[in-house]
Amino acid sequence: MTKKLPAIALLLSLVAGCSSVTPNYDARFGDAVRDAKRKMIINPDAGKNTDPVTGMDGKAARESVLLYQGTYKAPPPVVNVINIGGAIGSGR
């Protein structure tokens, strides 16, 4: 009997590990993301608005978008921030 008791306890603990303990979590999975999306939407009917955007003319808007997209084609050069062994660009 004393040898069977630890074996039974081990078997019960292994079987308990197979039970599902997350039905409450699974039922509400994704609620936080959906709630955050709802809170970020200021005007859900914005796509139905046919009025032109005010504040920036078309040429300036196009140039700003092209400059923004250009930063991904040719990113700015990397700068050595640590500067071990002397000044940057000292020519030595």
N, C-alpha and C positions, 0 to 999 in steps of 0.2 A: 504494500500500500504506500509506503514512503517513497518508493521509486516512481510510482504512477502519478503522484501528486504534482511534481515539477513538470512532468510530461503533459499532464492535463492543463496546467497553467500556461505552458508554452503554446499548446494547441489553441486554447481560448484566446490568447493574445494575438496569435496569427490570424485567426478567424475574425476577430474584432477589427483588424486592420483592413479587411476587405469590405467593410460596410461603408456606405456613402454617408458622409457627414455634411455635405455641402448643398442640400436641396434649396435652402434659403438663399445661399449665395448665387446658385445657378439661376434661380427664378428672377433675380434682379441684375443679372450680368449685363453690363453695358449701360445701365441707367445713368451712371456718373458722366459718361461721355455724351450721351444724348442730352442730358441736362446742361452740360457745358456748352454744347452746340446751340441749344435754344437760347441760352443767355448771351451768346456772342452775336446773334442775329438781331440787328437793330431794326431793319425793315424787311420783313419776309416778302413783301410785294415789290421790291426794288426792281426786279427784272421786268415788271409790267409798266414802269415809268418810261415814257417816250420823250420827256423833256431833255434837252441837251445839258451836259455837265457845264457848270459855270465856274469861272475862276482861272482857267488856263486855256490858252488858244491851242489849236491843233498842232501847229508847228513846234511850239515849245514842248507840248506833251510828247510828240514823236521823238524829238531830240533827247528828252530825258529818258525815254524808254530805250532808245538805241545806246545811250551812254551806259545805262544800267546793264543791258545785255552784253555790252562790250567788256565789262569787268569780268565776265565769266570766260570770255575767249582769251583775253590776255590779262591775267591777274597782276596786281601790283607786285614789284620785286620784294623778296623776303629780306628783312632787316635783321642783322645779328644783334640781338638784345643783350646777350651775356657779356660780350666784349672781353674775352680772356686773352691776355698777352699784348695789350697795347690799344692805342686809339684806332678807331675805324677810319680807313682811308689815309693812313699816315704815309703810305708809299714805301714802306720798308719791306 
